[in-house]
């Protein structure tokens, strides 16, 4: 053993003997001895880093928010902010966050971030579980997306979870030298460099974090730059595991995924259930909308039956928001469903989602966009896009459509929180794409607005309100500006609710070359809309309610899309969800799984364009 290693080892023994008050003297002695034995060592000011709780890394994807990230990992937003200071003010796609490993998450799983060159086979060895268990827990995982930085669920026993998540009381037995022949327990000494962590050092030497902490108990108080760490020999169990791994021929990811994915089964007769508040006396207008949704759904069932699809439809009234779903969920036939549509009330989402998961039934949620069940339940399909995902899609389409824009934001007196969030996110996205923007009062005069125009660019006005009152006040000035400056390119860009004001402002929308975004849209002049409207009138002797969206069309689109997918692709239709080819009347469909263990959200967004040539165009960016 060299002199430096010996001196350092002696000091480590003394550290365990002396009290905290004597530590300053010991530190001085250590520095002096190191200087004497190794004059070339440069001693710098130590950087204090606290020993953090166990965490894994999550790379933010487009549309994710702190809310969605905290929901998918079952931790609080405050816990994420604590490990990532400043992330409450701004996060962005591609950013990496530390996520605390929630202890005993559901008492059956933990999270793992895939490391460089790691394989599915290696994970089965590391965690002592089968490839099928990992595949079942991560239905969104495949050989194609098994890559560095991807987070997956590791189903595990309660004992394994405690071992993986307990840094304060590591369960790893004290590391032993291979022969216990009197040699030091340290096979090497490591000088801590700037920004190194317990995890990075343990990975460098092929040992566990618990083994490193066991050999260096002072790490419980924090890792300090410039100090020396004892690097222990790997435990006998770990060595045996490595030896066994080397003896066995590793199986490729493609082979393991192919072997452990269940084959899709054809469904001879689809059993579908609808659970909605049809008879809610406390809110009759809402109940009427649910009836209209059901009426459109029946038209989809009829259309599919004419093409040879066999469907058994079950319908249940869920009552008002305070009603319990237990009587419905206790019905024997409900467990045999292939798919369920509903509920309406947010208070009913969790019990229905839990039932669907426990019985492996697909659940389509047509209305709510604020539930968190989709982030942890692989059986959930959420039609309405959560706000952060919706805005992210709009930003991407906007910057692709208008790369040469001069954006002018019209600040209105009454701005709701949703529009504030939208504008704030848009500004960040414009900045990242080097698209200039400026703000002005929506009450500005025509002459003041003219000063903001830039020749050769598309001058796009975006108000911070989507109300009809804002349009009534703002459109006249913009129309005068457009008429007096025909050489300038001027557009108005706005919000989904504008389609309900189209009749009031149709000519103005055309003249201002207007765009608005929406996940739901149909033009009453489109052939598909005309045919459906006529058929609906024949079926029910009435017209649909003039609402946004039209619930009869929503019922038809959701019913036709999912029932056709089940009839064509069978029980595992989720694997082919992107291949379902239908032409919806009103609702766009673009489903993406939110993570490897969660469900699907619909990310479809249209731009509706009122052109100067008096044409109405529905822009589909796919």
NUSETOR-178027 format. One line per field, with one value per residue (C-alpha): residue number from 1; residue in one letter; chain; z, y, x. Coordinates in pm, whole numbers, always signed. Example, Ala and Ser with C-alpha at 12.3 -4.5 7.8 and 13.67 -1.06 7.14 Angstrom:
2
num [1/2]
residu [A/S]
chaine [A/A]
w [+780/+714]
v [-450/-106]
u [+1230/+1367]
END
This chain:
622
num [1/2/3/4/5/6/7/8/9/10/11/12/13/14/15/16/17/18/19/20/21/22/23/24/25/26/27/28/29/30/31/32/33/34/35/36/37/38/39/40/41/42/43/44/45/46/47/48/49/50/51/52/53/54/55/56/57/58/59/60/61/62/63/64/65/66/67/68/69/70/71/72/73/74/75/76/77/78/79/80/81/82/83/84/85/86/87/88/89/90/91/92/93/94/95/96/97/98/99/100/101/102/103/104/105/106/107/108/109/110/111/112/113/114/115/116/117/118/119/120/121/122/123/124/125/126/127/128/129/130/131/132/133/134/135/136/137/138/139/140/141/142/143/144/145/146/147/148/149/150/151/152/153/154/155/156/157/158/159/160/161/162/163/164/165/166/167/168/169/170/171/172/173/174/175/176/177/178/179/180/181/182/183/184/185/186/187/188/189/190/191/192/193/194/195/196/197/198/199/200/201/202/203/204/205/206/207/208/209/210/211/212/213/214/215/216/217/218/219/220/221/222/223/224/225/226/227/228/229/230/231/232/233/234/235/236/237/238/239/240/241/242/243/244/245/246/247/248/249/250/251/252/253/254/255/256/257/258/259/260/261/262/263/264/265/266/267/268/269/270/271/272/273/274/275/276/277/278/279/280/281/282/283/284/285/286/287/288/289/290/291/292/293/294/295/296/297/298/299/300/301/302/303/304/305/306/307/308/309/310/311/312/313/314/315/316/317/318/319/320/321/322/323/324/325/326/327/328/329/330/331/332/333/334/335/336/337/338/339/340/341/342/343/344/345/346/347/348/349/350/351/352/353/354/355/356/357/358/359/360/361/362/363/364/365/366/367/368/369/370/371/372/373/374/375/376/377/378/379/380/381/382/383/384/385/386/387/388/389/390/391/392/393/394/395/396/397/398/399/400/401/402/403/404/405/406/407/408/409/410/411/412/413/414/415/416/417/418/419/420/421/422/423/424/425/426/427/428/429/430/431/432/433/434/435/436/437/438/439/440/441/442/443/444/445/446/447/448/449/450/451/452/453/454/455/456/457/458/459/460/461/462/463/464/465/466/467/468/469/470/471/472/473/474/475/476/477/478/479/480/481/482/483/484/485/486/487/488/489/490/491/492/493/494/495/496/497/498/499/500/501/502/503/504/505/506/507/508/509/510/511/512/513/514/515/516/517/518/519/520/521/522/523/524/525/526/527/528/529/530/531/532/533/534/535/536/537/538/539/540/541/542/543/544/545/546/547/548/549/550/551/552/553/554/555/556/557/558/559/560/561/562/563/564/565/566/567/568/569/570/571/572/573/574/575/576/577/578/579/580/581/582/583/584/585/586/587/588/589/590/591/592/593/594/595/596/597/598/599/600/601/602/603/604/605/606/607/608/609/610/611/612/613/614/615/616/617/618/619/620/621/622]
residu [X/X/X/X/X/X/X/X/X/X/X/X/X/X/X/X/X/X/X/X/X/X/X/X/X/X/X/X/X/X/X/X/X/X/X/X/X/X/X/X/X/X/X/X/X/X/X/X/X/X/X/X/X/X/X/X/X/X/X/X/X/X/X/X/X/X/X/X/X/X/X/X/X/X/X/X/X/X/X/X/X/X/X/X/X/X/X/X/X/X/X/X/X/X/X/X/X/X/X/X/X/X/X/X/X/X/X/X/X/X/X/X/X/X/X/X/X/X/X/X/X/X/X/X/X/X/X/X/X/X/X/X/X/X/X/X/X/X/X/X/X/X/X/X/X/X/X/X/X/X/X/X/X/X/X/X/X/X/X/X/X/X/X/X/X/X/X/X/X/X/X/X/X/X/X/X/X/X/X/X/X/X/X/X/X/X/X/X/X/X/X/X/X/X/X/X/X/X/X/X/X/X/X/X/X/X/X/X/X/X/X/X/X/X/X/X/X/X/X/X/X/X/X/X/X/X/X/X/X/X/X/X/X/X/X/X/X/X/X/X/X/X/X/X/X/X/X/X/X/X/X/X/X/X/X/X/X/X/X/X/X/X/X/X/X/X/X/X/X/X/X/X/X/X/X/X/X/X/X/X/X/X/X/X/X/X/X/X/X/X/X/X/X/X/X/X/X/X/X/X/X/X/X/X/X/X/X/X/X/X/X/X/X/X/X/X/X/X/X/X/X/X/X/X/X/X/X/X/X/X/X/X/X/X/X/X/X/X/X/X/X/X/X/X/X/X/X/X/X/X/X/X/X/X/X/X/X/X/X/X/X/X/X/X/X/X/X/X/X/X/X/X/X/X/X/X/X/X/X/X/X/X/X/X/X/X/X/X/X/X/X/X/X/X/X/X/X/X/X/X/X/X/X/X/X/X/X/X/X/X/X/X/X/X/X/X/X/X/X/X/X/X/X/X/X/X/X/X/X/X/X/X/X/X/X/X/X/X/X/X/X/X/X/X/X/X/X/X/X/X/X/X/X/X/X/X/X/X/X/X/X/X/X/X/X/X/X/X/X/X/X/X/X/X/X/X/X/X/X/X/X/X/X/X/X/X/X/X/X/X/X/X/X/X/X/X/X/X/X/X/X/X/X/X/X/X/X/X/X/X/X/X/X/X/X/X/X/X/X/X/X/X/X/X/X/X/X/X/X/X/X/X/X/X/X/X/X/X/X/X/X/X/X/X/X/X/X/X/X/X/X/X/X/X/X/X/X/X/X/X/X/X/X/X/X/X/X/X/X/X/X/X/X/X/X/X/X/X/X/X/X/X/X/X/X/X/X/X/X/X/X/X/X/X/X/X/X/X/X/X/X/X/X/X/X/X/X/X/X/X/X/X/X/X/X/X/X/X/X/X/X/X]
chaine [A/A/A/A/A/A/A/A/A/A/A/A/A/A/A/A/A/A/A/A/A/A/A/A/A/A/A/A/A/A/A/A/A/A/A/A/A/A/A/A/A/A/A/A/A/A/A/A/A/A/A/A/A/A/A/A/A/A/A/A/A/A/A/A/A/A/A/A/A/A/A/A/A/A/A/A/A/A/A/A/A/A/A/A/A/A/A/A/A/A/A/A/A/A/A/A/A/A/A/A/A/A/A/A/A/A/A/A/A/A/A/A/A/A/A/A/A/A/A/A/A/A/A/A/A/A/A/A/A/A/A/A/A/A/A/A/A/A/A/A/A/A/A/A/A/A/A/A/A/A/A/A/A/A/A/A/A/A/A/A/A/A/A/A/A/A/A/A/A/A/A/A/A/A/A/A/A/A/A/A/A/A/A/A/A/A/A/A/A/A/A/A/A/A/A/A/A/A/A/A/A/A/A/A/A/A/A/A/A/A/A/A/A/A/A/A/A/A/A/A/A/A/A/A/A/A/A/A/A/A/A/A/A/A/A/A/A/A/A/A/A/A/A/A/A/A/A/A/A/A/A/A/A/A/A/A/A/A/A/A/A/A/A/A/A/A/A/A/A/A/A/A/A/A/A/A/A/A/A/A/A/A/A/A/A/A/A/A/A/A/A/A/A/A/A/A/A/A/A/A/A/A/A/A/A/A/A/A/A/A/A/A/A/A/A/A/A/A/A/A/A/A/A/A/A/A/A/A/A/A/A/A/A/A/A/A/A/A/A/A/A/A/A/A/A/A/A/A/A/A/A/A/A/A/A/A/A/A/A/A/A/A/A/A/A/A/A/A/A/A/A/A/A/A/A/A/A/A/A/A/A/A/A/A/A/A/A/A/A/A/A/A/A/A/A/A/A/A/A/A/A/A/A/A/A/A/A/A/A/A/A/A/A/A/A/A/A/A/A/A/A/A/A/A/A/A/A/A/A/A/A/A/A/A/A/A/A/A/A/A/A/A/A/A/A/A/A/A/A/A/A/A/A/A/A/A/A/A/A/A/A/A/A/A/A/A/A/A/A/A/A/A/A/A/A/A/A/A/A/A/A/A/A/A/A/A/A/A/A/A/A/A/A/A/A/A/A/A/A/A/A/A/A/A/A/A/A/A/A/A/A/A/A/A/A/A/A/A/A/A/A/A/A/A/A/A/A/A/A/A/A/A/A/A/A/A/A/A/A/A/A/A/A/A/A/A/A/A/A/A/A/A/A/A/A/A/A/A/A/A/A/A/A/A/A/A/A/A/A/A/A/A/A/A/A/A/A/A/A/A/A/A/A/A/A/A/A/A/A/A/A/A/A/A/A/A/A/A/A/A/A/A/A/A/A/A/A/A/A/A/A/A/A/A/A/A/A/A/A/A/A/A]
w [+0/-91/+167/+69/+85/+425/+578/+449/+583/+929/+933/+844/+1148/+1368/+1231/+1383/+1721/+1776/+1856/+1623/+1816/+1745/+1374/+1289/+1432/+1237/+914/+968/+1034/+717/+504/+657/+600/+241/+173/+320/+140/-191/-245/-594/-465/-501/-213/-310/-124/-59/-229/+6/-143/+76/+55/-132/-102/-368/-703/-1071/-1378/-1596/-1931/-1998/-2313/-2516/-2339/-1994/-1693/-1327/-1262/-1517/-1409/-1040/-1126/-1322/-1044/-749/-586/-501/-711/-400/-382/-745/-693/-383/-586/-887/-767/-1021/-1210/-1072/-1282/-1608/-1751/-2112/-2335/-2314/-1962/-1707/-1365/-1051/-932/-575/-561/-378/-104/-146/-448/-442/-246/-568/-797/-832/-1123/-1320/-1576/-1851/-1852/-2143/-2298/-2053/-2185/-2079/-1996/-1762/-1580/-1521/-1362/-1164/-1011/-1005/-1200/-1530/-1862/-1875/-1545/-1683/-2013/-1834/-1610/-1910/-2200/-2383/-2376/-2682/-2837/-3043/-2749/-2498/-2492/-2268/-2044/-2083/-1748/-1679/-1389/-1214/-1039/-720/-379/-79/+55/-267/-264/+90/-11/-319/-155/+190/+173/+542/+656/+378/+398/+203/+433/+513/+221/+270/+110/-118/+98/+431/+445/+640/+338/+342/+262/+15/-327/-433/-314/-509/-486/-521/-817/-874/-941/-866/-683/-491/-791/-1043/-827/-753/-1123/-1212/-993/-1055/-700/-550/-378/-56/-72/-121/+174/+394/+328/+380/+652/+648/+314/+514/+604/+247/-30/-41/-329/-270/-6/-57/-63/+12/-285/-148/-317/-469/-241/-290/-399/-664/-785/-808/-1002/-1247/-1286/-1350/-1602/-1785/-1806/-1951/-2308/-2294/-2480/-2715/-2643/-2963/-2857/-2505/-2615/-2887/-2642/-2363/-2551/-2554/-2898/-2988/-2989/-3235/-3081/-3241/-3064/-2907/-2569/-2504/-2216/-2181/-1829/-1830/-1633/-1862/-1598/-1382/-1260/-1095/-1433/-1715/-1983/-1913/-1915/-2256/-2390/-2264/-2440/-2759/-2724/-2684/-2989/-3203/-3057/-3162/-3517/-3512/-3386/-3663/-3927/-3807/-3784/-4148/-4234/-4050/-3702/-3416/-3111/-2785/-2623/-2251/-2117/-1755/-1588/-1349/-1182/-1059/-932/-577/-686/-624/-912/-687/-796/-1159/-1098/-900/-1197/-1316/-1689/-1659/-1593/-1934/-2130/-2391/-2365/-2152/-2250/-1966/-1715/-1725/-1368/-1254/-918/-1104/-1301/-1040/-935/-1298/-1404/-1117/-1218/-1580/-1485/-1242/-1510/-1807/-1982/-2211/-2076/-2306/-2119/-2370/-2166/-1879/-1950/-1591/-1442/-1345/-1389/-1743/-1610/-1421/-1584/-1918/-1991/-2010/-2334/-2271/-2559/-2433/-2437/-2106/-2137/-2136/-2411/-2616/-2600/-2687/-3006/-3096/-3045/-3267/-3547/-3514/-3547/-3842/-4015/-3947/-3934/-4080/-3850/-3663/-3368/-3207/-2880/-2804/-2427/-2324/-1995/-1903/-1944/-1790/-1647/-1935/-2192/-1971/-1959/-2335/-2414/-2168/-2320/-2672/-2595/-2476/-2789/-3019/-2849/-2890/-3264/-3301/-3402/-3286/-3083/-2920/-2704/-2731/-2572/-2749/-2726/-2935/-3227/-3589/-3623/-3321/-3455/-3791/-3625/-3520/-3870/-4042/-4421/-4574/-4268/-4168/-3904/-3677/-3410/-3111/-2838/-2478/-2458/-2660/-2566/-2809/-2640/-2723/-3089/-3102/-2966/-3157/-3505/-3629/-3573/-3730/-4031/-4087/-4052/-4313/-4562/-4541/-4570/-4843/-4913/-4563/-4469/-4171/-3990/-3678/-3466/-3186/-2987/-3018/-2881/-3182/-3384/-3177/-3283/-3653/-3760/-3591/-3742/-4056/-4301/-4061/-4014/-4392/-4443/-4161/-4296/-3957/-3795/-3474/-3323/-3199/-3127/-3239/-3557/-3835/-4109/-4165/-4538/-4528/-4696/-4393/-4161/-4396/-4425/-4051/-3970/-4215/-4083/-3723/-3807/-3973/-3679/-3398/-3559/-3420/-3473/-3255/-2994/-3127/-2891/-2902/-2958/-3101/-2871/-3132/-3357/-3060/-2976/-3336/-3376/-3049/-3092/-3454/-3392/-3096/-3198/-3542/-3383/-3165/-3456/-3675/-3435/-3147/-2780/-2828/-3050/-2842/-3026/-3355/-3238/-3484/-3772/-3716/-4036/-3997/-4120/-3821/-3862/-3587/-3353/-3444/-3310/-3249/-2948/-2772/-2458/-2181/-2049/-2059/-1785/-1836/-2077/-2390/-2446/-2766/-2908/-3226/-3306/-3618/-3744/-3896/-4164/-4301/-4618/-4796/-5091/-4871/-4833/-4506/-4468/-4192/-4168/-4062/-3982/-3989]
v [+0/+341/+608/+830/+544/+434/+783/+841/+507/+590/+922/+749/+528/+832/+1004/+731/+775/+1151/+1374/+1640/+1915/+1737/+1708/+2044/+1921/+1596/+1783/+2002/+1692/+1524/+1829/+1851/+1484/+1502/+1802/+1628/+1299/+1445/+1796/+1806/+1788/+2121/+2189/+2409/+2546/+2268/+2280/+2180/+1948/+1786/+1416/+1411/+1155/+883/+1020/+931/+1153/+1257/+1431/+1670/+1601/+1848/+1953/+1822/+2047/+2019/+1901/+1618/+1514/+1507/+1313/+1043/+983/+1025/+1296/+1654/+1950/+2091/+1783/+1830/+2201/+2124/+1903/+2136/+2499/+2738/+2481/+2636/+2944/+2778/+2430/+2332/+2025/+1848/+1969/+1699/+1700/+1506/+1320/+1185/+812/+790/+532/+237/+382/+165/-77/-262/-57/+195/+400/+346/+570/+364/+408/+402/+54/-89/-370/-524/-843/-658/-507/-850/-957/-635/-636/-1011/-997/-1139/-957/-1023/-840/-534/-552/-587/-289/-80/-140/+158/+15/-158/-243/+75/+316/+130/+404/+620/+854/+668/+615/+286/+123/-164/-388/-505/-656/-429/-543/-445/-105/-40/-140/+83/+390/+392/+589/+679/+317/+112/-254/-359/-565/-432/-479/-752/-802/-1106/-1312/-1124/-1170/-857/-629/-295/-295/-17/-141/+220/+581/+840/+1217/+1387/+1624/+1914/+1816/+1448/+1267/+945/+797/+899/+772/+440/+389/+470/+188/-62/-65/+32/+362/+172/+5/+339/+494/+190/+231/+609/+682/+1053/+1073/+1081/+1438/+1534/+1487/+1746/+1832/+1746/+1478/+1118/+826/+464/+254/-89/-425/-534/-749/-1124/-1126/-867/-1055/-1378/-1200/-1059/-1399/-1562/-1291/-1347/-1722/-1679/-1566/-1233/-1221/-927/-669/-758/-1123/-1042/-795/-1030/-1317/-1131/-935/-1095/-1151/-948/-1148/-1091/-989/-1157/-938/-609/-540/-166/+30/+397/+542/+901/+1119/+1087/+1157/+1423/+1637/+1884/+1983/+1916/+2102/+1881/+1570/+1676/+1705/+1355/+1223/+1394/+1235/+896/+957/+1028/+720/+502/+630/+516/+171/+145/+245/-17/-290/-226/-299/-634/-540/-716/-490/-535/-197/-151/+186/+306/+630/+754/+1021/+1354/+1428/+1316/+980/+664/+440/+133/-11/+6/-124/-417/-542/-874/-801/-483/-685/-848/-520/-457/-81/+178/+537/+788/+937/+1300/+1411/+1440/+1280/+958/+932/+763/+484/+408/+421/+189/-53/-47/-114/-395/-568/-477/-277/+19/+344/+641/+972/+1200/+1519/+1601/+1723/+1780/+1431/+1280/+913/+904/+951/+619/+408/+239/+169/+536/+730/+1101/+1280/+1639/+1743/+1872/+2239/+2214/+1949/+2143/+2466/+2286/+2151/+2497/+2655/+2396/+2441/+2820/+2844/+2604/+2793/+3143/+3133/+3486/+3648/+3976/+3894/+4177/+4086/+4289/+4335/+4341/+4467/+4134/+3840/+3501/+3274/+3025/+3297/+3439/+3097/+3059/+3396/+3343/+3007/+3147/+3426/+3172/+2963/+3265/+3370/+3025/+3038/+3398/+3522/+3884/+3993/+4312/+4409/+4694/+4783/+4640/+4991/+5137/+5356/+5259/+5493/+5343/+4993/+5097/+5187/+4822/+4677/+4536/+4525/+4189/+3996/+3844/+4083/+3859/+4016/+3793/+3925/+3811/+3740/+3515/+3686/+3817/+4159/+4180/+4103/+4367/+4632/+4531/+4425/+4774/+4920/+4617/+4632/+5001/+4921/+4645/+4856/+5152/+4936/+4679/+4631/+4489/+4125/+4131/+3831/+3781/+3472/+3348/+3083/+2783/+2969/+3199/+2937/+3014/+3381/+3310/+3426/+3763/+3831/+3616/+3898/+4048/+3711/+3674/+4026/+3988/+3655/+3503/+3182/+3011/+2679/+2404/+2032/+2028/+2182/+2122/+2341/+2303/+2316/+2018/+1713/+1489/+1744/+1796/+1421/+1365/+1661/+1539/+1182/+1303/+1501/+1193/+969/+1193/+1453/+1743/+1942/+1921/+2189/+2479/+2429/+2388/+2109/+1953/+1657/+1445/+1464/+1398/+1082/+961/+1034/+872/+570/+508/+554/+319/+53/+32/+4/-285/-464/-432/-480/-675/-669/-498/-219/+31/-84/+20/+334/+551/+330/+367/+532/+718/+1054/+1217/+1475/+1710/+1555/+1507/+1207/+1186/+967/+946/+751/+992/+758/+390/+290/+542/+595/+801/+1165/+1314/+1578/+1664/+2036/+2210/+2561/+2699/+2961/+3223/+3330/+3664/+3472/+3388/+3024/+2832/+2587/+2332/+2294/+1949/+1951/+1573]
u [+0/+145/+207/-87/-334/-204/-223/-571/-689/-551/-733/-1058/-1027/-966/-1275/-1491/-1325/-1317/-1613/-1749/-1565/-1238/-1312/-1153/-823/-850/-920/-614/-405/-534/-449/-101/-26/-151/+72/+373/+319/+206/+343/+190/-168/-350/-588/-886/-1186/-1436/-1776/-2057/-2320/-2579/-2650/-2979/-3254/-3268/-3378/-3390/-3369/-3661/-3612/-3901/-4099/-4301/-4620/-4530/-4587/-4488/-4842/-4829/-4478/-4571/-4888/-4710/-4454/-4691/-4479/-4567/-4466/-4297/-4071/-3965/-3899/-3692/-3456/-3463/-3460/-3608/-3813/-4133/-4059/-3959/-3917/-3860/-3854/-3519/-3447/-3351/-3516/-3428/-3738/-3741/-3797/-4129/-4088/-4318/-4499/-4813/-4591/-4520/-4296/-4017/-3886/-3567/-3395/-3230/-2853/-2604/-2569/-2823/-3044/-3373/-3188/-2953/-3250/-3400/-3072/-3026/-3374/-3431/-3758/-3876/-3883/-4257/-4307/-4128/-4320/-4653/-4577/-4469/-4709/-4562/-4208/-4065/-3731/-3764/-3791/-3574/-3310/-3095/-3295/-3626/-3800/-3973/-4154/-3978/-4233/-4069/-4131/-4174/-3836/-3657/-3820/-3700/-3349/-3347/-3500/-3341/-3018/-3017/-3035/-2878/-2960/-2651/-2425/-2081/-1848/-1589/-1254/-1257/-1020/-1038/-664/-582/-572/-750/-1121/-1043/-941/-882/-906/-1103/-1064/-1403/-1416/-1652/-2016/-1954/-2231/-2264/-2438/-2170/-1883/-2052/-2125/-1763/-1632/-1911/-2050/-2384/-2453/-2521/-2178/-2006/-2192/-2121/-1748/-1768/-2027/-1942/-2121/-2442/-2346/-2267/-2012/-1734/-1509/-1143/-1201/-1093/-1332/-1261/-1370/-1467/-1448/-1780/-1992/-1973/-2338/-2269/-1961/-2158/-2427/-2173/-2007/-2343/-2431/-2105/-2172/-2518/-2568/-2753/-3082/-3137/-3405/-3587/-3608/-3726/-3993/-4119/-4136/-4313/-4577/-4920/-5066/-5371/-5694/-5976/-6309/-6608/-6865/-6755/-6909/-6925/-7076/-7170/-7186/-7318/-7568/-7869/-8134/-7967/-8258/-8017/-7871/-8116/-7916/-7616/-7832/-7968/-7612/-7537/-7848/-7734/-7389/-7558/-7777/-7470/-7301/-7596/-7558/-7192/-7295/-7554/-7299/-7049/-7312/-7402/-7039/-7051/-6920/-7101/-7159/-7347/-7412/-7489/-7608/-7606/-7718/-7447/-7661/-7524/-7174/-7259/-7397/-7198/-7095/-7085/-7423/-7311/-6959/-7099/-7298/-7159/-7179/-6969/-6653/-6693/-6679/-6410/-6453/-6635/-6721/-6756/-6790/-6901/-6836/-6474/-6559/-6648/-6321/-6104/-6347/-6428/-6061/-5962/-6237/-6123/-5762/-5844/-6052/-5831/-6102/-6034/-6180/-6254/-6306/-6484/-6521/-6284/-5930/-5815/-5799/-5466/-5563/-5424/-5070/-5071/-5341/-5256/-5626/-5731/-5788/-5847/-6021/-5987/-5622/-5474/-5390/-5009/-5010/-5266/-5068/-4747/-4905/-5037/-4692/-4526/-4781/-4766/-4386/-4391/-4672/-4538/-4155/-4136/-4392/-4402/-4629/-4825/-4997/-5309/-5332/-5697/-5840/-5998/-5760/-5834/-5566/-5580/-5510/-5233/-5069/-5109/-4951/-4666/-4578/-4612/-4365/-4107/-4157/-4133/-3812/-3657/-3737/-3610/-3956/-4000/-4301/-4426/-4722/-4971/-5302/-5606/-5751/-5468/-5566/-5524/-5225/-5049/-5108/-4963/-4630/-4589/-4621/-4312/-4300/-4218/-4339/-4671/-4802/-5008/-5230/-5308/-5543/-5509/-5882/-6109/-6435/-6692/-6678/-6307/-6382/-6655/-6415/-6100/-6211/-6312/-5962/-5793/-6024/-5944/-5573/-5600/-5798/-5559/-5247/-5325/-4953/-4901/-4964/-5199/-5354/-5563/-5498/-5722/-5901/-6137/-6439/-6433/-6617/-6928/-6905/-6850/-7196/-7141/-6798/-6775/-6696/-6442/-6270/-6234/-6102/-5846/-5723/-5806/-5681/-5787/-5682/-5912/-5929/-6295/-6421/-6666/-6801/-7174/-7098/-6860/-7023/-6964/-7125/-7420/-7485/-7461/-7686/-7950/-7934/-7953/-8265/-8422/-8336/-8455/-8682/-8481/-8162/-7854/-7800/-7593/-7300/-6924/-6854/-7170/-7229/-7406/-7101/-6870/-7066/-7046/-6674/-6560/-6786/-6688/-6314/-6275/-6526/-6368/-6022/-6139/-6304/-5996/-5704/-5855/-5761/-5423/-5552/-5351/-5037/-5197/-5376/-5182/-5292/-5669/-5787/-6118/-6243/-6413/-6686/-6574/-6318/-5954/-5762/-5388/-5320/-4984/-4906/-4804/-4532/-4443/-4686/-4970/-5256/-5317/-5405/-5540/-5302/-5487/-5504/-5640/-5593/-5910/-5835/-6073/-5892/-5913/-6059/-6360/-6265/-6282/-5993/-5931/-5552/-5437/-5064/-5027]
END
